[in-house]
């Protein structure tokens, strides 16, 4: 399994463990040089958003992946976590609806967890 696919799988698992809402994995490697995958999810409140971010950072660090950059941590309404080939977006429910990244990246391919395990 390539590293970006493994990172995406680990991010999904970390978010799922903390009960993230509507986890979306969008493969963008064929339409952008930014990354291979965007992973988008939201929490129900700022405490859960913080817990989702911590869970992702911990799980990826345990598997040898370090964040290149984290933005928005103070606001807890949209946190962007840059892992190079994988970009993670953790939103509050309201901000996710407002920014609607899924619409912006609709040319990407939605990927299921099962497809990452292939």
C-alpha positions as CSV (number, residue, x, y, z in Angstrom):
1,X,0.0,0.0,0.0
2,X,1.4,3.4,-0.9
3,X,2.0,5.9,1.8
4,X,-0.7,8.4,0.8
5,X,-3.3,5.6,0.8
6,X,-2.1,4.4,4.2
7,X,-2.3,7.9,5.6
8,X,-5.8,8.3,4.3
9,X,-6.9,5.0,5.8
10,X,-5.3,5.9,9.2
11,X,-7.0,9.4,9.1
12,X,-10.4,7.8,8.4
13,X,-9.9,5.3,11.3
14,X,-8.8,8.0,13.7
15,X,-11.8,10.1,12.9
16,X,-14.2,7.2,13.0
17,X,-12.9,6.3,16.5
18,X,-13.9,9.7,17.7
19,X,-17.3,9.6,16.0
20,X,-16.7,12.2,13.3
21,X,-19.7,13.0,11.2
22,X,-19.8,12.3,7.4
23,X,-16.2,11.4,6.7
24,X,-15.5,12.0,3.0
25,X,-12.3,10.9,1.2
26,X,-11.8,12.6,-2.1
27,X,-9.0,11.4,-4.4
28,X,-7.7,14.5,-6.2
29,X,-4.3,13.2,-7.5
30,X,-5.6,13.2,-11.1
31,X,-6.9,16.7,-11.0
32,X,-4.5,18.6,-8.8
33,X,-0.8,18.7,-7.7
34,X,-1.8,19.8,-4.2
35,X,-2.2,16.3,-2.8
36,X,-3.5,12.8,-3.5
37,X,-6.4,12.9,-1.0
38,X,-8.6,15.4,0.8
39,X,-10.3,14.0,3.8
40,X,-13.2,16.1,5.1
41,X,-15.3,15.6,8.3
42,X,-17.0,17.5,10.9
43,X,-17.6,17.4,14.6
44,X,-20.7,18.4,16.5
45,X,-19.0,20.9,18.8
46,X,-15.6,22.5,19.3
47,X,-14.6,19.9,21.9
48,X,-15.2,17.1,19.4
49,X,-13.4,19.0,16.6
50,X,-10.4,19.3,18.9
51,X,-10.6,15.6,19.8
52,X,-10.7,14.7,16.1
53,X,-7.6,16.7,15.4
54,X,-5.8,15.2,18.3
55,X,-6.8,11.7,17.3
56,X,-5.5,12.2,13.7
57,X,-2.2,13.7,14.9
58,X,-1.6,10.9,17.4
59,X,-2.6,8.0,15.1
60,X,-0.4,9.3,12.2
61,X,2.5,10.0,14.5
62,X,2.3,6.5,15.9
63,X,2.7,5.3,12.3
64,X,5.6,7.5,11.5
65,X,3.8,10.4,9.7
66,X,4.4,14.0,10.9
67,X,2.2,17.0,10.1
68,X,3.8,19.5,7.9
69,X,1.4,22.2,9.1
70,X,-1.8,22.7,11.0
71,X,-3.9,25.8,10.5
72,X,-7.0,27.1,12.4
73,X,-6.5,25.3,15.6
74,X,-7.5,28.3,17.7
75,X,-10.9,28.8,16.1
76,X,-11.9,25.1,16.2
77,X,-14.3,25.8,13.4
78,X,-12.1,24.7,10.4
79,X,-8.8,23.0,11.0
80,X,-6.6,22.2,8.1
81,X,-3.9,19.5,8.6
82,X,-1.3,19.2,5.9
83,X,0.5,15.8,5.6
84,X,1.8,16.5,2.1
85,X,0.0,13.9,0.0
86,X,-3.0,14.0,2.3
87,X,-4.8,17.2,3.4
88,X,-7.3,16.8,6.3
89,X,-10.1,19.3,6.9
90,X,-12.0,19.1,10.2
91,X,-15.0,21.5,10.4
92,X,-17.7,22.5,12.7
93,X,-21.0,21.5,11.2
94,X,-21.9,25.1,10.3
95,X,-18.6,25.9,8.6
96,X,-18.6,22.7,6.6
97,X,-22.0,23.6,5.2
98,X,-20.9,27.1,4.5
99,X,-17.6,26.3,2.7
100,X,-18.9,23.1,1.0
101,X,-15.5,21.8,-0.1
102,X,-17.1,18.7,-1.5
103,X,-18.8,20.9,-4.1
104,X,-15.6,22.7,-4.9
105,X,-13.7,19.4,-5.4
106,X,-16.6,17.5,-7.1
107,X,-14.3,16.6,-10.0
108,X,-12.3,14.4,-7.6
109,X,-13.2,10.8,-7.0
110,X,-15.0,9.9,-3.8
111,X,-13.3,6.9,-2.3
112,X,-14.6,4.5,0.4
113,X,-12.5,3.0,3.2
114,X,-12.8,-0.4,1.4
115,X,-11.2,1.0,-1.7
116,X,-8.2,2.3,0.4
117,X,-7.7,-1.2,1.8
118,X,-7.3,-2.7,-1.7
